[in-house]
Amino acid sequence: MPVNPHWFNLFLYIWLGLAGVIFILLVVLKIEVPYGRYTRTGWGSFIRNRAGWVLMEFPSLVVFSALFLAEGRKHDAVTWFFFAIWVFHYINRSLIYPFRIRPFSKKMPLSVMFMGIFFNLINASANGYYLGFLKPDYPDAWWKDIRFILGVMIYLFGVVANWWADGKLIRLRKNHDNEYKIPYGGLFRYVSCPNYLGEIMEWSGFALMAWNLPALAFAVWTFANLVPRALNHQAWYQRTFPAYPKERKALIPFIL
Ligand SMILES: NC(=O)c1ccc[n+]([C@@H]2O[C@H](COP(=O)([O-])OP(=O)(O)OC[C@H]3O[C@@H](n4cnc5c(N)ncnc54)[C@H](OP(=O)(O)O)[C@@H]3O)[C@@H](O)[C@H]2O)c1
């Protein structure tokens, strides 16, 4: 499956540019992507949240793994480490996380699910293809490279923050009700969306440790999706709960 690396990179530069456009549109027009608390009619038919999340995220696991393994190439240990990170994340996001969310009856528009599938397919294909086919081997010295070490630290903090915050939000609905409550404690003392902060750190850490264009593109897209959504959540919390803590920022403690 040969793809000219020049065209591959050109495609990724365009994809990165598109992330910038989407980011600006979402922030300037204050668009609330219609799932979760912003679910509304006018976006087509609906699908149950749980099925939506599985169908949206599972292709990322399959396509990335298939492309990575397709050529049967003998990979170095560092590349296998990156493979494990991707698989670990998407096993959670596509097969564990959807079965934790409550209530079971909530739905998302199919159009949002298809947008998610599109986004995931491009990022998974680019990263799987690059690691499986294009990248030069990482030398053993990469384990001690400052980009790798810093990337792993940022990534680990991100995973823990994301898992913890998603869990905390999910547990706010003990009785499987449909209500929203103010989350308190831990990173919620500082920001409204520690799960998004964690996710952005995860993929920024991954981009730093893998040091390649597709990983960077995925980190930038994650930022472009989640920064506007965190700003929306912050505004939503403030107008919904008069007692919402005033000092709490949206995403980055003390800053944003
Ligand atoms: N890489 C990317 O580009 C990307 C894009 C999107 C999402 N994600 C990740 O996917 C995960 C879910 O994203 P999301 O946008 O659905 O996150 P979210 O809006 O924070 O919601 C997470 C879960 O918690 C519930 N919840 C949130 N706030 C609540 C509150 N105050 N009271 C009670 N329940 C509350 C939500 O219920 P409702 O669904 O009913 O609101 C949902 O089940 C996150 O970890 C995020 O980082 C990644």
The ligand as an SDF file (V2000), in Angstrom:
LIG
                    3D

 48 52  0  0  0  0  0  0  0  0999 V2000
   -9.9350   13.5150   21.2860 N   0  0  0  0  0  0  0  0  0  0  0  0
  -11.0160   14.2670   21.0620 C   0  0  0  0  0  0  0  0  0  0  0  0
  -11.0040   15.1010   20.1450 O   0  0  0  0  0  0  0  0  0  0  0  0
  -12.2520   14.1170   21.9120 C   0  0  0  0  0  0  0  0  0  0  0  0
  -13.4560   14.7170   21.4880 C   0  0  0  0  0  0  0  0  0  0  0  0
  -14.5860   14.5820   22.2990 C   0  0  0  0  0  0  0  0  0  0  0  0
  -14.5050   13.8690   23.4880 C   0  0  0  0  0  0  0  0  0  0  0  0
  -13.3420   13.2870   23.8690 N   0  0  0  0  0  0  0  0  0  0  0  0
  -13.2690   12.5850   25.1620 C   0  0  0  0  0  0  0  0  0  0  0  0
  -14.4290   11.7980   25.3450 O   0  0  0  0  0  0  0  0  0  0  0  0
  -14.8610   11.8380   26.7160 C   0  0  0  0  0  0  0  0  0  0  0  0
  -16.3250   12.2980   26.8020 C   0  0  0  0  0  0  0  0  0  0  0  0
  -16.4590   13.5690   26.1980 O   0  0  0  0  0  0  0  0  0  0  0  0
  -17.7590   14.4670   26.4670 P   0  0  0  0  0  0  0  0  0  0  0  0
  -17.6270   15.6440   25.5700 O   0  0  0  0  0  0  0  0  0  0  0  0
  -19.0000   13.6290   26.4350 O   0  0  0  0  0  0  0  0  0  0  0  0
  -17.4860   14.9010   28.0030 O   0  0  0  0  0  0  0  0  0  0  0  0
  -18.4560   15.6020   29.0640 P   0  0  0  0  0  0  0  0  0  0  0  0
  -19.3830   16.5470   28.4030 O   0  0  0  0  0  0  0  0  0  0  0  0
  -17.5810   16.1200   30.1570 O   0  0  0  0  0  0  0  0  0  0  0  0
  -19.3440   14.3890   29.6260 O   0  0  0  0  0  0  0  0  0  0  0  0
  -18.7370   13.2350   30.1500 C   0  0  0  0  0  0  0  0  0  0  0  0
  -19.8240   12.3600   30.8170 C   0  0  0  0  0  0  0  0  0  0  0  0
  -20.1770   12.9200   32.0890 O   0  0  0  0  0  0  0  0  0  0  0  0
  -21.5430   13.3610   32.0980 C   0  0  0  0  0  0  0  0  0  0  0  0
  -21.5090   14.6860   32.7400 N   0  0  0  0  0  0  0  0  0  0  0  0
  -20.7450   15.7360   32.3700 C   0  0  0  0  0  0  0  0  0  0  0  0
  -20.9140   16.7730   33.2130 N   0  0  0  0  0  0  0  0  0  0  0  0
  -21.8140   16.3700   34.1280 C   0  0  0  0  0  0  0  0  0  0  0  0
  -22.4070   17.0060   35.2710 C   0  0  0  0  0  0  0  0  0  0  0  0
  -22.0850   18.2580   35.6240 N   0  0  0  0  0  0  0  0  0  0  0  0
  -23.3290   16.3140   36.0060 N   0  0  0  0  0  0  0  0  0  0  0  0
  -23.6450   15.0440   35.6510 C   0  0  0  0  0  0  0  0  0  0  0  0
  -23.1100   14.3810   34.6010 N   0  0  0  0  0  0  0  0  0  0  0  0
  -22.2090   15.0420   33.8340 C   0  0  0  0  0  0  0  0  0  0  0  0
  -21.9670   13.4390   30.6430 C   0  0  0  0  0  0  0  0  0  0  0  0
  -23.3490   13.2320   30.5130 O   0  0  0  0  0  0  0  0  0  0  0  0
  -24.1650   13.7900   29.2260 P   0  0  0  0  0  0  0  0  0  0  0  0
  -23.6610   13.0240   28.0450 O   0  0  0  0  0  0  0  0  0  0  0  0
  -25.5760   13.5120   29.5690 O   0  0  0  0  0  0  0  0  0  0  0  0
  -23.8460   15.2750   29.1160 O   0  0  0  0  0  0  0  0  0  0  0  0
  -21.1350   12.3080   30.0430 C   0  0  0  0  0  0  0  0  0  0  0  0
  -21.7300   11.0590   30.2900 O   0  0  0  0  0  0  0  0  0  0  0  0
  -13.8960   12.7920   27.4400 C   0  0  0  0  0  0  0  0  0  0  0  0
  -12.9250   12.0390   28.1150 O   0  0  0  0  0  0  0  0  0  0  0  0
  -13.2590   13.5910   26.3180 C   0  0  0  0  0  0  0  0  0  0  0  0
  -11.9570   13.9970   26.6560 O   0  0  0  0  0  0  0  0  0  0  0  0
  -12.2140   13.3910   23.0890 C   0  0  0  0  0  0  0  0  0  0  0  0
  1  2  1  0
  2  3  2  0
  2  4  1  0
  4  5  1  0
  4 48  2  0
  5  6  2  0
  6  7  1  0
  7  8  2  0
  8  9  1  0
  8 48  1  0
  9 10  1  0
  9 46  1  0
 10 11  1  0
 11 12  1  0
 11 44  1  0
 12 13  1  0
 13 14  1  0
 14 15  2  0
 14 16  1  0
 14 17  1  0
 17 18  1  0
 18 19  2  0
 18 20  1  0
 18 21  1  0
 21 22  1  0
 22 23  1  0
 23 24  1  0
 23 42  1  0
 24 25  1  0
 25 26  1  0
 25 36  1  0
 26 27  1  0
 26 35  1  0
 27 28  2  0
 28 29  1  0
 29 30  1  0
 29 35  2  0
 30 31  1  0
 30 32  2  0
 32 33  1  0
 33 34  2  0
 34 35  1  0
 36 37  1  0
 36 42  1  0
 37 38  1  0
 38 39  2  0
 38 40  1  0
 38 41  1  0
 42 43  1  0
 44 45  1  0
 44 46  1  0
 46 47  1  0
M  CHG  2   8   1  16  -1
M  END
$$$$
